[in-house]
Amino acid sequence: MLLDPVAFAASQRQQQLDAGVPVERAERGVAGQVGLALRLSPYRAARFLGWSTILVSELPATYSALQGGRVSEEACTVADAAAEL
C-alpha cells in the first residue's frame, strides 16, 4: 500500500496541472498511477483515493486507528456511513 496516497495524489495532480494538463485528465492520470502501483483498475484506484482523502481530512481519528491496526477497513466504512447520518 502507498504510505501516504493523499499526499502522493496531491503532488502528482499539481505536477500535471503545472504542466498544463486539463483537470479531468490529471485526475485520471493520478488514478492510473495509483492503480498501477496497487494493481487496481483506474476506477478502483480513484475510489481508493477518494476514500483515503475522506479518512485523512474528515475522519482523522479513524485514519489513525486504521494506521495503527486497531480497526479494519470495513469498520472505517461503517464509521464513514455513520458520520454522514
N, C-alpha and C positions, 0 to 999 in steps of 0.2 A: 504494500500500500504506500502511496505517496505520503511523505511525512507531513507536509502541510499543503494539501491540494488547493486550498483557498488562496494562499499567497502565491503559489505557482501559477494558478489560473490568472490571477490579477496581473502578475508580472508579464506573462505571455500575452495576455489581452492588450495591455498597454504597449508592449513592444510592437505588436501588429498594428494597433491604431496609429502609433507614431510613424509607422512605415506607410501609412495611407490606406490600409486595408479597411473596407467597409465594416461597420459594427457587426452585422449579422454573419458575415464571412469570418470575422475574427472569432466570434463565439463558437462557430462550427469548428474552426481550426484548433481552438483550445480543447474542445471536447474530443476532437480526433486525436490530439496528442495524449490526453489523459487515457483515452480508450486504448491506444497502443501500449501505453505503459502498464495498464492494469488488465490488458487482454479483455476489454469490453467493447461492445459496439459503440459508435459515437452517440447513439441515443441513450444508452445506459450510462455512458460516461457523463453526458450532460445532466442526467438525473442525479448522478453521484455528486457532481459539482454543486448542483442546486441544494441538495440535502446537506452537503458539507458547509455551504455558506449559511444555511439556516442554523445549523448547530453552532457555528463559530459566532455568529452575530446575534442570534435571538435566544439561544439555549446554551450559554457558556458553562453552566454547572453540569448539564447533561453531557456536553462535549468533554469536559474534564473527567467525568465518571467513565465515559467510553474510552478515553485515552488510558485511564488507569486500570481498565479491565474490570471495573466494578459493575458495569451494565453491558448488555448485549446491544447490537444494532437494532434488533427487534424491539427492545424496551425503549430505545430512543425514538422509534417511530411512534410508539404509543404515547410517549411524553409530548411529542410534537402535536399529535392529534388532540391531546388533552389541552394543550396550550391554546389551541385555536377555538376552543369552546367558549 
